[in-house]
Amino acid sequence: MTSKIEYLTHFYEISATSEKGDQVAYRGKTTAWNPKQRWSGHKTEYKKWLKCRIGCTTSREVLKYPDAKFIVIHSGYYTKEDAERHEHFFIRLNPACVNKRISPPHPDDLDYMD
């Protein structure tokens, strides 16, 4: 059974320039009222990862660069299922994404996503 409750969802990107001059990015979503809370969480997780090498998303592949920045790329009200499909779509839009865990697309989304 799918959820019909919609939540304010922010889709964001953390991006930076690698030492080779290439763009690298991490894309995700959050239902935090203020999306900067998730940005803060990524930075905190990265600091912990530097000490212990555990418990960090692949955003660390972007956060290791000093020019890493956080931007909200889209906000809207979505069910949990629709938010996951939109997140997958936004990740696929950017070939520079370092995301490792990408929720599988819904079979009905093939036309929408390609």
C-alpha atoms as an extended CHARMM CRD file, in Angstrom:
* protein
*
       114  EXT
         1         1  MET       CA              0.0000000000        0.0000000000        0.0000000000  PROA      1               0.0000000000
         2         2  THR       CA              1.3730000000        3.3750000000       -0.9510000000  PROA      2               0.0000000000
         3         3  SER       CA              1.2500000000        6.4130000000        1.2870000000  PROA      3               0.0000000000
         4         4  LYS       CA             -1.0260000000        9.2890000000        0.2910000000  PROA      4               0.0000000000
         5         5  ILE       CA              0.4160000000       11.7220000000        2.8430000000  PROA      5               0.0000000000
         6         6  GLU       CA              2.4660000000       14.4430000000        1.1980000000  PROA      6               0.0000000000
         7         7  TYR       CA              5.4650000000       16.0290000000        2.8790000000  PROA      7               0.0000000000
         8         8  LEU       CA              7.3730000000       19.1600000000        1.9990000000  PROA      8               0.0000000000
         9         9  THR       CA             10.4700000000       17.7030000000        0.3810000000  PROA      9               0.0000000000
        10        10  HSD       CA             13.6060000000       19.5910000000       -0.6090000000  PROA      10              0.0000000000
        11        11  PHE       CA             15.9050000000       18.1140000000       -3.2550000000  PROA      11              0.0000000000
        12        12  TYR       CA             19.4360000000       19.4120000000       -2.9310000000  PROA      12              0.0000000000
        13        13  GLU       CA             22.8910000000       19.1960000000       -4.4120000000  PROA      13              0.0000000000
        14        14  ILE       CA             26.2820000000       19.4040000000       -2.7620000000  PROA      14              0.0000000000
        15        15  SER       CA             28.8240000000       20.2760000000       -5.4370000000  PROA      15              0.0000000000
        16        16  ALA       CA             32.5090000000       21.0810000000       -5.7180000000  PROA      16              0.0000000000
        17        17  THR       CA             35.3850000000       21.1520000000       -8.1620000000  PROA      17              0.0000000000
        18        18  SER       CA             37.9140000000       18.3060000000       -7.9730000000  PROA      18              0.0000000000
        19        19  GLU       CA             41.6660000000       18.8210000000       -8.0610000000  PROA      19              0.0000000000
        20        20  LYS       CA             41.5000000000       17.9200000000      -11.7800000000  PROA      20              0.0000000000
        21        21  GLY       CA             38.9600000000       20.6850000000      -12.3870000000  PROA      21              0.0000000000
        22        22  ASP       CA             35.9990000000       18.3210000000      -12.8290000000  PROA      22              0.0000000000
        23        23  GLN       CA             32.6410000000       18.9630000000      -11.1940000000  PROA      23              0.0000000000
        24        24  VAL       CA             31.5620000000       16.4220000000       -8.5760000000  PROA      24              0.0000000000
        25        25  ALA       CA             28.1470000000       16.3700000000       -6.9490000000  PROA      25              0.0000000000
        26        26  TYR       CA             26.0060000000       14.5500000000       -4.4280000000  PROA      26              0.0000000000
        27        27  ARG       CA             22.2200000000       14.8360000000       -4.6750000000  PROA      27              0.0000000000
        28        28  GLY       CA             19.6830000000       13.9780000000       -2.0290000000  PROA      28              0.0000000000
        29        29  LYS       CA             16.4050000000       14.9090000000       -0.4230000000  PROA      29              0.0000000000
        30        30  THR       CA             15.2450000000       16.0000000000        2.9970000000  PROA      30              0.0000000000
        31        31  THR       CA             11.9470000000       16.6770000000        4.7040000000  PROA      31              0.0000000000
        32        32  ALA       CA             13.5900000000       18.9440000000        7.2660000000  PROA      32              0.0000000000
        33        33  TRP       CA             11.7240000000       22.2360000000        7.4730000000  PROA      33              0.0000000000
        34        34  ASN       CA             15.0180000000       24.0520000000        6.8950000000  PROA      34              0.0000000000
        35        35  PRO       CA             17.1050000000       22.1600000000        4.3020000000  PROA      35              0.0000000000
        36        36  LYS       CA             20.2850000000       23.7180000000        5.7150000000  PROA      36              0.0000000000
        37        37  GLN       CA             19.8120000000       21.3000000000        8.6360000000  PROA      37              0.0000000000
        38        38  ARG       CA             20.6510000000       18.4610000000        6.2450000000  PROA      38              0.0000000000
        39        39  TRP       CA             23.7080000000       20.3880000000        5.0050000000  PROA      39              0.0000000000
        40        40  SER       CA             24.8450000000       20.6830000000        8.6060000000  PROA      40              0.0000000000
        41        41  GLY       CA             24.2230000000       16.9520000000        9.0760000000  PROA      41              0.0000000000
        42        42  HSD       CA             26.3730000000       16.0840000000        6.0580000000  PROA      42              0.0000000000
        43        43  LYS       CA             29.2400000000       18.1990000000        7.3950000000  PROA      43              0.0000000000
        44        44  THR       CA             28.9490000000       16.6450000000       10.8600000000  PROA      44              0.0000000000
        45        45  GLU       CA             28.8920000000       13.1140000000        9.3850000000  PROA      45              0.0000000000
        46        46  TYR       CA             31.9680000000       13.9530000000        7.3110000000  PROA      46              0.0000000000
        47        47  LYS       CA             33.9160000000       15.1700000000       10.3550000000  PROA      47              0.0000000000
        48        48  LYS       CA             33.0420000000       11.9330000000       12.1700000000  PROA      48              0.0000000000
        49        49  TRP       CA             34.0530000000        9.9280000000        9.1060000000  PROA      49              0.0000000000
        50        50  LEU       CA             37.4590000000       11.6470000000        9.0470000000  PROA      50              0.0000000000
        51        51  LYS       CA             38.0530000000       10.4050000000       12.6090000000  PROA      51              0.0000000000
        52        52  CYS       CA             36.5200000000        6.9180000000       12.4670000000  PROA      52              0.0000000000
        53        53  ARG       CA             36.0570000000        6.0810000000        8.7540000000  PROA      53              0.0000000000
        54        54  ILE       CA             32.5010000000        4.8790000000        9.3790000000  PROA      54              0.0000000000
        55        55  GLY       CA             28.9780000000        6.1950000000        9.0280000000  PROA      55              0.0000000000
        56        56  CYS       CA             29.0880000000        8.6890000000        6.1740000000  PROA      56              0.0000000000
        57        57  THR       CA             27.2480000000        8.8900000000        2.8750000000  PROA      57              0.0000000000
        58        58  THR       CA             29.1520000000        9.2280000000       -0.3630000000  PROA      58              0.0000000000
        59        59  SER       CA             28.7420000000       12.9720000000        0.0480000000  PROA      59              0.0000000000
        60        60  ARG       CA             32.2420000000       12.6960000000        1.5480000000  PROA      60              0.0000000000
        61        61  GLU       CA             33.5230000000       12.4230000000       -2.0330000000  PROA      61              0.0000000000
        62        62  VAL       CA             32.3680000000       16.0230000000       -2.5060000000  PROA      62              0.0000000000
        63        63  LEU       CA             32.8750000000       17.4050000000        1.0010000000  PROA      63              0.0000000000
        64        64  LYS       CA             36.6060000000       16.6780000000        0.8460000000  PROA      64              0.0000000000
        65        65  TYR       CA             36.9580000000       19.6840000000       -1.4620000000  PROA      65              0.0000000000
        66        66  PRO       CA             37.1240000000       23.0880000000        0.2450000000  PROA      66              0.0000000000
        67        67  ASP       CA             34.7700000000       24.7710000000       -2.2330000000  PROA      67              0.0000000000
        68        68  ALA       CA             31.8510000000       22.3810000000       -1.5310000000  PROA      68              0.0000000000
        69        69  LYS       CA             28.5560000000       24.2130000000       -1.5600000000  PROA      69              0.0000000000
        70        70  PHE       CA             24.9300000000       23.3080000000       -0.8760000000  PROA      70              0.0000000000
        71        71  ILE       CA             21.9790000000       24.4000000000       -2.9940000000  PROA      71              0.0000000000
        72        72  VAL       CA             18.3240000000       23.4480000000       -3.0420000000  PROA      72              0.0000000000
        73        73  ILE       CA             17.4370000000       22.4480000000       -6.5970000000  PROA      73              0.0000000000
        74        74  HSD       CA             13.7050000000       21.8770000000       -6.0890000000  PROA      74              0.0000000000
        75        75  SER       CA             11.0810000000       21.8600000000       -3.3380000000  PROA      75              0.0000000000
        76        76  GLY       CA              7.5240000000       20.5730000000       -3.3520000000  PROA      76              0.0000000000
        77        77  TYR       CA              4.9690000000       18.3640000000       -1.6320000000  PROA      77              0.0000000000
        78        78  TYR       CA              5.3880000000       14.6630000000       -2.3650000000  PROA      78              0.0000000000
        79        79  THR       CA              4.3820000000       11.2890000000       -1.0080000000  PROA      79              0.0000000000
        80        80  LYS       CA              7.3310000000        9.2150000000        0.1860000000  PROA      80              0.0000000000
        81        81  GLU       CA              7.1820000000        7.0870000000       -2.9670000000  PROA      81              0.0000000000
        82        82  ASP       CA              7.0290000000       10.0800000000       -5.3140000000  PROA      82              0.0000000000
        83        83  ALA       CA              9.8890000000       11.7680000000       -3.4530000000  PROA      83              0.0000000000
        84        84  GLU       CA             12.0820000000        8.6900000000       -3.9670000000  PROA      84              0.0000000000
        85        85  ARG       CA             11.2520000000        8.6390000000       -7.6820000000  PROA      85              0.0000000000
        86        86  HSD       CA             12.0380000000       12.3410000000       -8.0110000000  PROA      86              0.0000000000
        87        87  GLU       CA             15.3100000000       11.8940000000       -6.1230000000  PROA      87              0.0000000000
        88        88  HSD       CA             16.3090000000        9.1050000000       -8.5150000000  PROA      88              0.0000000000
        89        89  PHE       CA             15.4060000000       11.3310000000      -11.4570000000  PROA      89              0.0000000000
        90        90  PHE       CA             17.4630000000       14.2810000000      -10.1480000000  PROA      90              0.0000000000
        91        91  ILE       CA             20.4800000000       12.0400000000       -9.5130000000  PROA      91              0.0000000000
        92        92  ARG       CA             20.3170000000       10.6380000000      -13.0410000000  PROA      92              0.0000000000
        93        93  LEU       CA             20.1300000000       14.1590000000      -14.4990000000  PROA      93              0.0000000000
        94        94  ASN       CA             23.6580000000       14.9310000000      -13.3190000000  PROA      94              0.0000000000
        95        95  PRO       CA             26.3840000000       12.5730000000      -14.5980000000  PROA      95              0.0000000000
        96        96  ALA       CA             28.8170000000       14.0880000000      -12.0520000000  PROA      96              0.0000000000
        97        97  CYS       CA             26.8580000000       12.5860000000       -9.1320000000  PROA      97              0.0000000000
        98        98  VAL       CA             28.8510000000       10.3530000000       -6.7980000000  PROA      98              0.0000000000
        99        99  ASN       CA             25.7470000000        8.8280000000       -5.1810000000  PROA      99              0.0000000000
       100       100  LYS       CA             26.1730000000        5.0890000000       -4.6200000000  PROA      100             0.0000000000
       101       101  ARG       CA             22.7460000000        4.1330000000       -3.2470000000  PROA      101             0.0000000000
       102       102  ILE       CA             20.1010000000        5.1850000000       -5.6920000000  PROA      102             0.0000000000
       103       103  SER       CA             16.5510000000        4.0540000000       -5.0930000000  PROA      103             0.0000000000
       104       104  PRO       CA             15.3610000000        1.9410000000       -8.0220000000  PROA      104             0.0000000000
       105       105  PRO       CA             13.0460000000        3.6820000000      -10.4530000000  PROA      105             0.0000000000
       106       106  HSD       CA              9.4020000000        2.7440000000      -10.4940000000  PROA      106             0.0000000000
       107       107  PRO       CA              8.5700000000        0.7050000000      -13.6490000000  PROA      107             0.0000000000
       108       108  ASP       CA              6.0300000000        3.3520000000      -14.6710000000  PROA      108             0.0000000000
       109       109  ASP       CA              8.7500000000        6.0140000000      -14.6990000000  PROA      109             0.0000000000
       110       110  LEU       CA             10.7280000000        4.7960000000      -17.6840000000  PROA      110             0.0000000000
       111       111  ASP       CA              9.2530000000        7.3650000000      -20.0850000000  PROA      111             0.0000000000
       112       112  TYR       CA              9.4380000000       10.0880000000      -17.4640000000  PROA      112             0.0000000000
       113       113  MET       CA             13.0940000000        9.4280000000      -16.6740000000  PROA      113             0.0000000000
       114       114  ASP       CA             14.5800000000        8.7770000000      -20.1390000000  PROA      114             0.0000000000
